[in-house]
Amino acid sequence: MGYVLVTANRNYSSWSLRPWLLMRGLGIPFEDRVEPFASDDNWAAFRAFSPTGQVPVLLDGEHTVWDSLGIALYLAERHPGVWPRDEGARAWAYSAVCEMHGGFAALRNERTMNVGVRVDPAPGSPALERDVARIAELWAEGLERFGGPGLAGPDFSVVDAFYAPVAYRVRTYDLHVGEPGRRWVEHVLAHPAMLDWEAQALTESWREESHETELAATGRIVADHRSR
C-alpha cells in the first residue's frame, strides 16, 4: 500500500515540512496528500485523519503516526540514514532534534514561517533574541564538530529536516545566525527537495486569514513572491 504523508499549506506549515523533507531527502517514496488550512481552527476537519486534529500525519496501512518527531522515529526503525551513522553525531542530533521539537517558542510566535515573503521585521522580544542566538550557537557547534555540510556531518539527516523551516525564517526576516549558520542556510535552501517545496509554496493559491494576520504582525512586508 505504501506511505501516505498528510501535510498542509507549503507557505505556512513548518511542522509539515519536517517529515516531508526527511522522506524526500532520503528517497523514501510516499503519496503526498495536502490538506490546506481552511480557517484558524482546522481541528474538526483534520480529525477525520489525525487523532490530534493536526498535521503532519503518516498513514502506513493500519498504522497512523502523528507528530513530526513520532514520524521521524517510526521511519528510523524502517529506513537507514534518518539519524547520523557516527555515534557522536547521532547523540548530538538526538538532543538537537528534541530541542527544536520542544523549544524556540518565541521564534515560532514572533517570526512565523511564510516561504514566499520577505519582511522588514519589527523589533523582537528578548526571548526571540535568545532563541536566535541559541540556534546560531547550535548550528555552529554541529558544523564545526562534524564537518558539514549537514548539521551533523556530511550526509543529510533528520536534524537538517527539523531545522529546515528555520532556514526559511532566516531568509524571510534576515535573522543573524552567524557565518557558519548562513552557509548552512544556503546549503539547505539549495537542496532539490527544498526547491520543490518552495516552488509549490509560491504557486499555491490558498490564503488563511489567521496565518496572514500573524505574518502582518511580524513587520513590514517588503516583497511577496507568491502567486496572486
Steps between C-alpha positions, in 0.01 A plus 500: 500500500783740585529813707258791480631822652233758580625858517360852473579825316855528372526867592403460864540146628845470651407181687391340171829589334706292742386144411430596138858619455638207697326248277583682179861553609548131577314376193220337700199477263161623619167632377496876556158609631441869571217613729512881503422712802147625437458717811668581831348181643542191282461254784163354401595451135844358575359258758376294206856375451700628800443402866618845611324699230841618381750428224731337407370145513655190345261226392656157456237235448334442834745733676438871552806689620459862606738779600817577306726338760281193525518463122879538503537232767266266311695544178834452677397146593433420136749699293874572530636852507237673713755545779874556439711188487777641720425434868607844621306677226198285570506584872523870416221470244266336753532804724490756220183351349325483837605858577345616174188295553434627851659844508543835323147619578586868448641428156185312401268770636685814390650383171236278343601297195382634165714375214397753238552835672781723621447717807665799658440372853368691798725484809484165670480407865801403714371142479520515121854632517594210726340250265686632196830512691451144618428377148813673371701338779351156439554510124859620537570219746362229274678630191832534679486167683379286211641682199185586306347568264209354696451598862611157621753407234537448127165332444152647513314374807201568722673788678522689171133430432394624843686830469413558133192713587736734688701544180192652337456727801863612479444603140158659556604714798876523441574339836862520612622145554873550442713408202492121555124519537466705183700241307274222623190704411627544144584130485160375617300752295677364191398141575286373209214407732505844661491660156199284417321595824569869431373474143177348625472770769534779246231359271239390754191718506387437857503783752392459859404810696653418837838411347496818293413702812793342687727588209385863494583533869864403442591819311474668163471270199750623243456225237236239432596240241185290534254461216202731526 
